[in-house]
Each structure stands twice: as structure tokens, then as C-alpha cells.
Amino acid sequence: LEVIPASPAEEAGLRDDDIIVSIDHASIAHLPPEDAANRLQGPDGTSVTLGIDRQGELREIVVTRREIVVL
């Protein structure tokens, strides 16, 4: 999917071609997409650590949650 402009993910450095492989150090390889999306949600101001695969290189990005409005 695409990173939403001006979203917490974009501000943390996530890119459109990144593949999320873990959420808070737990693999999401065998989770349905809805379950993975639910793990990304949480109270505003809390953080979530995303393990990402960026063109074969694994890295972690910490995203601070906040409500976003998609128009």
C-alpha cells in the first residue's frame, strides 16, 4: 500500500516500497492483513516499532501513533 502523506508513518520515514515484516518485534508473516492492521492501531501518543524490509535490508522504524484523516 501507499504511505499516507503527512501521516505518522511518513514522518517516521516509512516509504511506499517498504514491506512491514514485524510489529513490536513480533512477526506478521502468517497474520491476515486485518489482524496486522489492528496491531498498528493504538492510543494517540503511543509508539509502535515496525520491522521493515527495504530492498532486502532489514531495519526498524518507530512510529508515534496519532489519528489521521483520509480525505
PyRosetta script that sets phi, psi and omega in degrees:
from pyrosetta import init, pose_from_sequence

init()
pose = pose_from_sequence("LEVIPASPAEEAGLRDDDIIVSIDHASIAHLPPEDAANRLQGPDGTSVTLGIDRQGELREIVVTRREIVVL")
pose.set_psi(1, 173.6)
pose.set_omega(1, 179.8)
pose.set_phi(2, -94.1)
pose.set_psi(2, 148.4)
pose.set_omega(2, 173.8)
pose.set_phi(3, -78.3)
pose.set_psi(3, 129.4)
pose.set_omega(3, -178.2)
pose.set_phi(4, -72.1)
pose.set_psi(4, 128.3)
pose.set_omega(4, 179.3)
pose.set_phi(5, -58.3)
pose.set_psi(5, 140.0)
pose.set_omega(5, 178.8)
pose.set_phi(6, 63.6)
pose.set_psi(6, 18.1)
pose.set_omega(6, 178.0)
pose.set_phi(7, -86.6)
pose.set_psi(7, 165.0)
pose.set_omega(7, 175.3)
pose.set_phi(8, -57.3)
pose.set_psi(8, -35.8)
pose.set_omega(8, 179.3)
pose.set_phi(9, -64.1)
pose.set_psi(9, -45.1)
pose.set_omega(9, 178.8)
pose.set_phi(10, -64.6)
pose.set_psi(10, -42.5)
pose.set_omega(10, -179.4)
pose.set_phi(11, -64.0)
pose.set_psi(11, -28.9)
pose.set_omega(11, 178.8)
pose.set_phi(12, -82.0)
pose.set_psi(12, -11.0)
pose.set_omega(12, 176.5)
pose.set_phi(13, 108.7)
pose.set_psi(13, 5.8)
pose.set_omega(13, 177.6)
pose.set_phi(14, -67.2)
pose.set_psi(14, 142.1)
pose.set_omega(14, -178.9)
pose.set_phi(15, -117.9)
pose.set_psi(15, 160.1)
pose.set_omega(15, -178.7)
pose.set_phi(16, -57.3)
pose.set_psi(16, -35.2)
pose.set_omega(16, -176.5)
pose.set_phi(17, -89.1)
pose.set_psi(17, 1.7)
pose.set_omega(17, 176.7)
pose.set_phi(18, -71.4)
pose.set_psi(18, 145.0)
pose.set_omega(18, 176.3)
pose.set_phi(19, -113.5)
pose.set_psi(19, 119.6)
pose.set_omega(19, 178.1)
pose.set_phi(20, -76.8)
pose.set_psi(20, 123.7)
pose.set_omega(20, -178.5)
pose.set_phi(21, -112.3)
pose.set_psi(21, -18.1)
pose.set_omega(21, 177.5)
pose.set_phi(22, -151.9)
pose.set_psi(22, 154.3)
pose.set_omega(22, 176.3)
pose.set_phi(23, -128.2)
pose.set_psi(23, 121.5)
pose.set_omega(23, -175.5)
pose.set_phi(24, 50.0)
pose.set_psi(24, 47.1)
pose.set_omega(24, 174.2)
pose.set_phi(25, 68.8)
pose.set_psi(25, 12.1)
pose.set_omega(25, 176.4)
pose.set_phi(26, -110.2)
pose.set_psi(26, 128.0)
pose.set_omega(26, -179.5)
pose.set_phi(27, -61.0)
pose.set_psi(27, 142.5)
pose.set_omega(27, 175.6)
pose.set_phi(28, -112.9)
pose.set_psi(28, 15.9)
pose.set_omega(28, -174.4)
pose.set_phi(29, -57.0)
pose.set_psi(29, -35.3)
pose.set_omega(29, -175.2)
pose.set_phi(30, -110.2)
pose.set_psi(30, 13.8)
pose.set_omega(30, 179.1)
pose.set_phi(31, -90.4)
pose.set_psi(31, 142.4)
pose.set_omega(31, 169.9)
pose.set_phi(32, -62.8)
pose.set_psi(32, 149.1)
pose.set_omega(32, -178.1)
pose.set_phi(33, -53.4)
pose.set_psi(33, -35.9)
pose.set_omega(33, -179.4)
pose.set_phi(34, -64.7)
pose.set_psi(34, -39.4)
pose.set_omega(34, 179.4)
pose.set_phi(35, -67.6)
pose.set_psi(35, -40.2)
pose.set_omega(35, 177.3)
pose.set_phi(36, -63.0)
pose.set_psi(36, -43.6)
pose.set_omega(36, 178.9)
pose.set_phi(37, -61.5)
pose.set_psi(37, -39.0)
pose.set_omega(37, 178.8)
pose.set_phi(38, -63.4)
pose.set_psi(38, -34.6)
pose.set_omega(38, 179.1)
pose.set_phi(39, -69.3)
pose.set_psi(39, -21.7)
pose.set_omega(39, 178.4)
pose.set_phi(40, -77.5)
pose.set_psi(40, -21.7)
pose.set_omega(40, -176.3)
pose.set_phi(41, -82.2)
pose.set_psi(41, 152.2)
pose.set_omega(41, 177.9)
pose.set_phi(42, 177.5)
pose.set_psi(42, 177.5)
pose.set_omega(42, -178.3)
pose.set_phi(43, -61.5)
pose.set_psi(43, 143.7)
pose.set_omega(43, 175.2)
pose.set_phi(44, -53.6)
pose.set_psi(44, 138.9)
pose.set_omega(44, 177.1)
pose.set_phi(45, 90.4)
pose.set_psi(45, -12.5)
pose.set_omega(45, 176.0)
pose.set_phi(46, -87.0)
pose.set_psi(46, 163.9)
pose.set_omega(46, -178.0)
pose.set_phi(47, -117.0)
pose.set_psi(47, 158.2)
pose.set_omega(47, 176.5)
pose.set_phi(48, -136.1)
pose.set_psi(48, 138.3)
pose.set_omega(48, 178.9)
pose.set_phi(49, -99.7)
pose.set_psi(49, 122.1)
pose.set_omega(49, 179.2)
pose.set_phi(50, -104.7)
pose.set_psi(50, 126.8)
pose.set_omega(50, 169.8)
pose.set_phi(51, -89.0)
pose.set_psi(51, 124.4)
pose.set_omega(51, -177.5)
pose.set_phi(52, -125.4)
pose.set_psi(52, 152.2)
pose.set_omega(52, 172.4)
pose.set_phi(53, -106.3)
pose.set_psi(53, 112.6)
pose.set_omega(53, 178.3)
pose.set_phi(54, -112.6)
pose.set_psi(54, 99.0)
pose.set_omega(54, 179.6)
pose.set_phi(55, 52.2)
pose.set_psi(55, 45.2)
pose.set_omega(55, 177.0)
pose.set_phi(56, 88.4)
pose.set_psi(56, -6.5)
pose.set_omega(56, 178.4)
pose.set_phi(57, -104.2)
pose.set_psi(57, 124.1)
pose.set_omega(57, 178.9)
pose.set_phi(58, -85.5)
pose.set_psi(58, 136.9)
pose.set_omega(58, 177.5)
pose.set_phi(59, -151.2)
pose.set_psi(59, 167.5)
pose.set_omega(59, 177.8)
pose.set_phi(60, -117.1)
pose.set_psi(60, 141.8)
pose.set_omega(60, 176.6)
pose.set_phi(61, -130.0)
pose.set_psi(61, 130.8)
pose.set_omega(61, 176.8)
pose.set_phi(62, -98.0)
pose.set_psi(62, 126.0)
pose.set_omega(62, -178.4)
pose.set_phi(63, -115.3)
pose.set_psi(63, 130.5)
pose.set_omega(63, 175.1)
pose.set_phi(64, -92.5)
pose.set_psi(64, 121.8)
pose.set_omega(64, -175.5)
pose.set_phi(65, -71.6)
pose.set_psi(65, 145.6)
pose.set_omega(65, 168.8)
pose.set_phi(66, -161.2)
pose.set_psi(66, 158.8)
pose.set_omega(66, -179.4)
pose.set_phi(67, -66.6)
pose.set_psi(67, 137.6)
pose.set_omega(67, 175.4)
pose.set_phi(68, -122.5)
pose.set_psi(68, 149.0)
pose.set_omega(68, 178.6)
pose.set_phi(69, -116.1)
pose.set_psi(69, 122.5)
pose.set_omega(69, 179.2)
pose.set_phi(70, -103.3)
pose.set_psi(70, 122.0)
pose.set_omega(70, -178.8)
pose.set_phi(71, -96.2)
pose.dump_pdb("model.pdb")
